[in-house]
Every structure is written in structure tokens, then in C-alpha cells.
Amino acid sequence: MNFHTRDVNETPDRDEAAAALETLRAWAKTASEAEITQLDPAVARLVPGLLPVNYPSLSREYPENFAVDEAYKATLPDLQNGPSSLIRGAKQQIQHVGISNFRLPIRFHSKEGANLTLETSVTGTVSLEAEKKGINMSRIMRSFYKHAERTFSFEVIEAALDDYITDLDSFDARIQMRFSYPARVDSLRSGLSGYQYYDIALELVETNGVRQKIMHLDYVYSSTCPCSLELSEHARVTRGQLATPHSQRSVARISVEVDCNTDCLWFEDLIGLCRQAVPTETQVMVKREDEQAFAELNAANPIFVEDAARLFCEALLADHHVGDFRVVASHQESLHSHDAVSILTEGPTFAAQSLDPKLFNTLFHVG
């Protein structure tokens, strides 16, 4: 007689699995907790109405009236402030760690005496020593909120920086505040006026106990190519051929170390300095006479990107409020499929051998 035993390696089909599950459920209904645990605690999850072994009965309702006291807070885990044994990766100092694009309304004071409330994006960071696991990032926000109702200046930013350096027991720190600042600008000839919006950032940096106050401004202007202007005039004079020089919207990011030991460098002062250096700022309100004036203004001030960097530099060197500075200019060519760019720095603050690979991608203006 031949006996055929089933191959134990054969995969059961669905019907066989269902039958086995029913057998397991039937056994589990009469088995003790100890018997289930000895076999496999997960068996309880396969049996309808049977709670998992050693699994507590949990509430599924939100406890609206639950109040947290100091004793309860003391029991909460705090992984970021845990021991150095929890550090993952190299035990190395981190120069800056914190929060970016934390937004809130901030009051600023204009040169004319008005108070403006502007939506402001805040970046706050501190250094982290090699033996520390991490920081409590909400403390940066809480420190900033202590001062958010005050009209902001570099002195107020310093007070906020002091608070979170103390709260986080750190030695280096940075605050940067970004906002769009409105200023009313007159048209060239029609007598109209409108609001120009300037992307500005204030930055306070403390390194090794030394603090630096920095202001950044994006100044948007038109650049007419001198070469294209001369070639257009050549075609007109020699062949009676009408030609137009190419010009384009251009952006200069001006970053200056501010000396506040004397008097204040207002936002309006830095804007005016840029406008004096390169007067072809893009216009807000334009009628026909303004458009003609703008064409004449561009023809009177044709500039390559190298010229723009040096013109801004000349104006910055002449201002006693300004220490070290950097000029990053981008002429977004209407002739070429690429941009013309330049960088000029004065002093060690902004000197760098390497550049952010996407630095110039950020120099654009959306109308």
C-alpha cells in the first residue's frame, strides 16, 4: 500500500487558511491568558471581541477637561534634551540649528514717523555644542513673542537674542527677519505716486561674543546695455535703420553691516542710496509722459552688470553708516537666454570662496 504525505513546504490555499483561522479562534475562546501568551500574544488580535493580551483598555475620547500640572509635566519625556548617548552621527558642534519662516505681525517705524505692521518671516538659530543632543526650538519662538508687541529696531532684536541665548544655554546665535517694506514713490513726470515694495531683511549675528548688525535690501531696476545702445545708434546714423537697444529688469541684493553707534541707517536711507547710484528703478505709476521719461532716463544711464556693482559700491563707500558690504547683481537679459551677474564685496564679513549654487536663482522679482 502506498501512502502519500502532504509536502510541508507547500503553501496553503485560502480555504485552508480560513479553516485554520476558525480552528485557532475556537481554541482561543476557551484558552487562558497564560496559554495564549505561551503560544503567541498576537493570537488575541485574531479573535473578535477579545482584547490583546497585556494590552490596556484605552480611551478613544479626547479629554477636554484634563489639566496639566507641574508634577505631570515633570513626567513628560524630553528627547531633545537627553544625554549625549542619544546623539546620532558624529558628536560634532553644529554652528546653527533652529527655526525658519516663523511668521508673525511685527511693527516697524518709518523714517517719516509712521508705524507699520508687516507680516514678517523670522529665522532664529543657535549653536549646538558637540555633547548636546538638541535644542527646544519652541523656546526661540517664545523668546521672540516676548518682544513682538514692541516697535522693532536692532535694540529690540538684541533683547530677543539675549533671551534665547540664555534660555537655550548657547554661545552663538542669529536672528533674521524678512519682510516687504512699502514706500510711496513719485512718478517721473505725471505727478502720480504709488507704493513700491522692497524686500528687506534685518539680521543680528553673534559669534564668539561679537555682534554684527546686517541689513539686506533687494533693489529692482532697469538696465540698458551700453553696447546695444551704441549699436542701435550706429544703425540709425549710418543706415537710417530704426533699432532699439535691449534693456531688462535687474535686481541687486545689497547687504551692509550697519554701524549703529552714531545715528540710525533707515530703510529709506539705503533705498535712497541705491536710487542715487542707479536711478533707473522700476516704476509704479506710469502715464505716457512717464514712459517717455523712463526711456530717456535709461538712455542717460546705460550700465553693464559690472558698472552696476561698482556704482553701488561707490555709494556705499561714501556712507558713514555702512561697514563691510556685499553687492550681488543680476541683469536678466532680454538679449540672451542667460543672466549677467556680478558680486563685489568690501571687508571680511561677506567674503566667501564658495557660493550657494542657487544664489542667483533667488535674484528675481515677481511683479
KAHUHU-V560832 format. One record per residue. N is the residue number from 0. NEAR is the number of other C-alpha atoms within 8 Angstrom. Layout:
n: {N,N}
near: {NEAR,NEAR}
This chain:
n: {0,1,2,3,4,5,6,7,8,9,10,11,12,13,14,15,16,17,18,19,20,21,22,23,24,25,26,27,28,29,30,31,32,33,34,35,36,37,38,39,40,41,42,43,44,45,46,47,48,49,50,51,52,53,54,55,56,57,58,59,60,61,62,63,64,65,66,67,68,69,70,71,72,73,74,75,76,77,78,79,80,81,82,83,84,85,86,87,88,89,90,91,92,93,94,95,96,97,98,99,100,101,102,103,104,105,106,107,108,109,110,111,112,113,114,115,116,117,118,119,120,121,122,123,124,125,126,127,128,129,130,131,132,133,134,135,136,137,138,139,140,141,142,143,144,145,146,147,148,149,150,151,152,153,154,155,156,157,158,159,160,161,162,163,164,165,166,167,168,169,170,171,172,173,174,175,176,177,178,179,180,181,182,183,184,185,186,187,188,189,190,191,192,193,194,195,196,197,198,199,200,201,202,203,204,205,206,207,208,209,210,211,212,213,214,215,216,217,218,219,220,221,222,223,224,225,226,227,228,229,230,231,232,233,234,235,236,237,238,239,240,241,242,243,244,245,246,247,248,249,250,251,252,253,254,255,256,257,258,259,260,261,262,263,264,265,266,267,268,269,270,271,272,273,274,275,276,277,278,279,280,281,282,283,284,285,286,287,288,289,290,291,292,293,294,295,296,297,298,299,300,301,302,303,304,305,306,307,308,309,310,311,312,313,314,315,316,317,318,319,320,321,322,323,324,325,326,327,328,329,330,331,332,333,334,335,336,337,338,339,340,341,342,343,344,345,346,347,348,349,350,351,352,353,354,355,356,357,358,359,360,361,362,363,364,365,366}
near: {2,3,4,4,4,5,5,4,4,6,4,6,6,6,6,8,9,8,8,8,8,8,8,9,10,8,8,12,7,6,8,7,7,6,8,14,9,7,7,7,10,8,12,12,9,7,10,5,4,7,7,10,10,4,6,4,4,4,4,4,4,4,5,4,4,5,4,6,6,6,6,8,8,6,6,6,4,6,5,8,10,10,8,8,4,7,10,5,4,5,8,7,9,9,8,11,9,11,11,8,7,9,8,7,9,13,13,11,10,11,8,4,6,7,9,8,8,11,10,12,12,13,13,12,12,14,13,13,9,8,8,11,11,8,9,9,8,6,10,13,9,8,12,9,8,8,10,11,8,8,11,12,7,8,7,11,11,9,9,12,12,8,9,12,13,8,7,9,7,11,10,14,15,14,13,11,11,11,11,11,9,8,9,8,9,9,14,8,7,9,7,8,10,10,9,9,8,11,11,12,11,11,12,14,11,11,9,6,7,6,8,9,12,11,12,12,13,11,13,11,12,12,14,16,12,9,6,11,14,8,9,12,9,9,12,11,8,7,7,7,8,7,8,7,10,10,10,11,12,13,14,12,13,12,11,12,13,12,11,8,4,6,6,7,9,8,8,9,8,10,10,8,10,12,10,8,10,12,10,12,10,8,6,10,9,11,7,6,9,12,9,8,10,10,8,8,10,12,9,6,10,11,11,10,12,8,8,11,14,9,10,12,10,9,12,10,8,6,7,7,11,12,10,12,15,13,15,12,15,14,13,10,12,8,5,6,6,6,9,9,10,11,9,10,10,9,9,6,7,10,8,5,4,4,6,5,5,6,8,8,6,6,11,7,6,3,2}
